[in-house]
Amino acid sequence: MGFPSAYTEVMPPKFLINSLSLLRTFILNLLKFIGLSHILEPQICWPEPEPEFRPVSASIIQEMLPVMKFAEIATGSRQPEQCAVCLNEFRNHEEIRRLTNCRHIFHRVCVDRWMDHDQITCPLCRTPFVPDELMETFHEKLGAASSASAIPEFGGEFSVINSFL
């Protein structure tokens, strides 16, 4: 099959494509040099819909993991330049979470959204969010939150099934 031979005449020459790519790179670098690169990066914040069901484990883990500004950790050792979840570069004013077990960093909203999908491990290396020494505390909080949720057990006196019997 493939394309008919008549369409090859419509294809732009490689020279034109390469020239446009170089022109784009030149313009981007020029705008960065004169300090106007922000006009090319719109910062539109779309509201995130709240999940219908938020896992209790996510709330507990978010309480345990520290939130800080990227500028606080940017000085010193080599840090990643971009978030591995959204692939956007870190900026000094942005809130991040540094995972205590594996030391990976992510935008706070990115890793919180990951946790809202009932994930309890690092998106990169799958190391658990909660360190071993805090695991007992985590399970205690999780058990307390689960018992306080007042969800009737299957077959309990408030069960929908028992109302039909």
Protein Blocks (a to p, Z undefined) as FASTA:
>chain_A
ZZdfklmmmpccfklmmmmmmmmmmmmmmmmmnopmmmmmccddddddddfbdcfklmmm
mmmpccddfklmmgccdddfbdfklopacdfklccdddfklopacdfklmmmmmmnopab
dfklopafbafklmmmmmmmmmmmmmmnopacehiakbmklmmZZ
